[in-house]
């Protein structure tokens, strides 16, 4: 994980690390990576509860989710969990 990603708060849902980040912020991070780290590969995942449930069932998928630079929440349930955890994340 890069320093850009490590500065972003995250929560755990069923063991999966989900970043408290909006798509616009992911795009800004990607622009930063393209300009400043052109030879570095980055992994960004956008998932909702289906992906989190599949990761909960499969250690391989969980490993993929938890090793990504960003796992952006997608869907109202992940947004609600973030809000319940005290994060003011908007869709």
C-alpha positions as a printed Julia matrix, in Angstrom:
91×3 Matrix{Float64}:
   0.0     0.0     0.0
   1.32    3.45   -0.86
   1.5     6.46    1.41
  -1.47    7.93   -0.47
  -3.62    4.94    0.47
  -2.3     4.66    4.01
  -3.5     8.21    4.77
  -7.12    7.19    4.08
  -9.24    5.89    6.97
 -10.69    2.42    6.67
 -13.13    0.16    8.46
 -13.49   -3.6     8.59
 -16.66   -5.3     7.43
 -16.61   -9.09    7.97
 -12.82   -8.95    7.9
 -12.55   -6.95    4.67
 -10.78   -3.6     4.81
 -12.99   -0.92    3.23
 -11.58    2.57    2.73
 -13.63    5.59    3.66
 -13.17    7.21    0.28
 -15.31    8.63   -2.49
 -14.82    7.83   -6.16
 -13.68   11.41   -6.83
 -10.89   10.91   -4.27
  -9.87    7.62   -5.88
  -9.59    9.41   -9.22
  -7.38   12.08   -7.6
  -5.15    9.36   -6.14
  -4.96    7.66   -9.54
  -3.94   10.94  -11.17
  -1.23   11.3    -8.51
   0.0     7.76   -9.17
   0.09    8.31  -12.94
   2.08   11.53  -12.59
   4.4    10.5    -9.76
   4.65    6.71   -9.93
   4.31    5.83  -13.62
   6.11    2.48  -13.25
   4.24    1.4   -10.1
   1.18   -0.85  -10.33
  -1.85   -0.1    -8.16
  -4.95   -2.13   -7.41
  -8.28   -0.39   -6.81
 -11.48   -2.29   -6.04
 -15.0    -0.9    -5.87
 -17.29   -3.35   -4.1
 -20.51   -3.63   -2.19
 -21.8    -6.29    0.16
 -21.79   -9.03   -2.47
 -18.01   -8.73   -2.88
 -17.54   -8.51    0.88
 -19.66  -11.65    1.41
 -17.7   -13.52   -1.27
 -14.47  -12.45    0.46
 -15.88  -13.64    3.79
 -16.43  -17.08    2.21
 -13.14  -17.24    0.32
  -9.71  -16.62    1.86
  -8.29  -15.99   -1.62
 -10.79  -13.22   -2.35
 -10.27  -11.78    1.13
  -6.54  -11.66    0.47
  -7.14   -9.81   -2.8
  -9.44   -7.26   -1.14
  -7.12   -6.66    1.79
  -4.04   -6.24   -0.4
  -5.59   -3.61   -2.71
  -4.44   -0.01   -2.52
  -8.06    1.07   -2.18
 -11.3    -0.8    -1.63
 -13.96    1.82   -2.23
 -17.44    1.18   -0.83
 -20.21    0.68   -3.35
 -23.83    0.41   -2.35
 -25.93    1.79    0.44
 -25.16   -0.96    2.96
 -21.42   -0.29    3.0
 -22.14    3.45    3.21
 -24.5     2.87    6.15
 -21.92    0.73    7.98
 -19.36    3.51    7.5
 -21.81    6.09    8.84
 -22.69    3.83   11.78
 -18.95    3.63   12.51
 -18.84    7.41   12.77
 -17.62    8.31    9.27
 -19.48   10.97    7.34
 -19.24    9.31    3.95
 -21.63   10.35    1.22
 -22.46    8.27   -1.83
